Amino acid sequence: MTVIDFTAFIGRLATSSGETILPMFRTSLAIDNKSTPGHEFDPVTEADRAAEAVMRRMIKETFPQHGIVGEEFGSENQDAEYVWVLDPIDGTKSFIAGFPIWGTLIALLHRGTPVYGMMHQPFIGERFSGDSQSATYRGPSGARNLAVRRCALLQDATTYTTSPLLMNDADRAAYGRIESQVRLSRYGGDCYSYCMLAAGNLDLVIETELKPYDVAALIPIVTGAGGVITTWDGQPAQHGGRIIAAGDPRIHEAAMKILNG
């Protein structure tokens, strides 16, 4: 079975999760904190849980032999040939604040490698998808192929991170060295930052402490658009951790040297 065989089903997953989430966006939802005392606030809502439950049910009904890894309900059969990696709302903090800078992440792994990814933002009506060979956008402005932009020098680059406050002291200092050299740095974005990189609107995304479900769907989108995404030490990104994505390999190399001292 090829990736093409799965694309229509992935579209249905995105539609169903969006229909589950949207009635709860910008409403007075109860918010639970998943983190332990003394750690960073990690919110979860009924929208997160309900959307993942819908997608899990559809996957189990259609592909019962497949594995699933999800943010809210853990892992099942994760050693299967095909594994779905789900983040029902990446950017829950923006979601609970009423900002539409969040998305549903759906990744398909084949023997451990992400072969297809989608970021769906149902409020805006945007879908970014990729299969490592190409990446596409569909939304209010139509449909088009995605392509990163070339940027040879850090001083010409625009960089994003969700927040330096999410980094430990050493990583924050390393990121600060990048920030002091680039033309523009901005905070926020979560999954949207990687999609904007794939769309050619920014040049560098640097994050830490990501989980597999935070990044797996974004890897085929970035690489399909011609970009590079690895860990800070140049390893494959699908296991999470400290992640760097770049539109131009020259920026990727220059930033890695600075991040690694």
Disulfide bonds with the S-S distance in Angstrom:
none
